[in-house]
Amino acid sequence: MPVDHVVVTTTADSADAAGVLAAAAVEASLAACAQIVGPITSVYHWEGAVQTETEWRVECKTARDRAAALVELFEARHSYDVPEIIVTPIEGGGADYLEWVTLETR
């Protein structure tokens, strides 16, 4: 069975920045729904040192055929030099919900 839906995830350095990215995704019909989770603590290597920062995660539910355009939108509008942008397949779920995701991303 093909995977027709995905979650596109990114992070932002503030709730406001996460809200801007989430709204842009939904307004462009590239995501049916965007959820903002946070604050979260991220620990990562950057510029030769371990960094610890507060971030907000943006999780967008979308149809697989809209994922590349959503990734491009995030890359264009993100404030980070190298933003985390990850596409994860949705392998199952409520049929009515997934149909709604498809309809909202047309």
BELLINWO-V44270 format. One record per pair of residues at least 24 apart in sequence whose C-alpha atoms are under 7 Angstrom apart, sorted by the first residue. I is the first residue (numbers start at 0). J is the second residue. D is the distance in whole Angstrom. If there is no record, write none. Layout:
I;J;D / I;J;D
//
This chain:
2;88;6 / 2;89;7 / 2;90;6 / 3;62;6 / 3;63;5 / 4;61;6 / 4;62;4 / 4;63;5 / 4;88;6 / 4;89;5 / 5;60;6 / 5;61;6 / 5;62;6 / 5;63;6 / 5;86;6 / 5;87;5 / 5;88;4 / 5;89;5 / 6;58;6 / 6;59;5 / 6;60;5 / 6;61;6 / 6;86;6 / 6;87;5 / 6;88;6 / 6;89;7 / 7;58;6 / 7;59;5 / 7;60;7 / 7;66;7 / 7;84;7 / 7;85;6 / 7;86;5 / 7;87;6 / 8;56;7 / 8;57;6 / 8;58;5 / 8;59;6 / 8;84;6 / 8;85;5 / 8;86;6 / 9;56;6 / 9;57;5 / 9;58;7 / 9;83;5 / 9;84;5 / 9;85;7 / 10;54;6 / 10;55;5 / 10;56;4 / 10;57;6 / 10;83;6 / 11;54;5 / 11;55;5 / 11;56;6 / 12;53;7 / 12;54;5 / 12;55;6 / 13;54;6 / 13;55;6 / 14;55;6 / 17;55;6 / 17;57;6 / 20;73;7 / 21;57;7 / 24;69;7 / 28;103;6 / 28;104;5 / 28;105;7 / 29;61;7 / 29;65;6 / 29;69;6 / 29;104;5 / 30;59;6 / 30;60;6 / 30;61;5 / 30;104;6 / 31;60;6 / 31;61;6 / 31;100;5 / 31;103;5 / 31;104;6 / 32;59;6 / 32;60;5 / 33;57;6 / 33;58;5 / 33;59;4 / 33;60;6 / 34;58;5 / 34;59;7 / 60;100;7 / 61;100;6 / 61;101;7 / 61;104;7 / 62;100;7 / 62;101;6 / 62;104;7
//
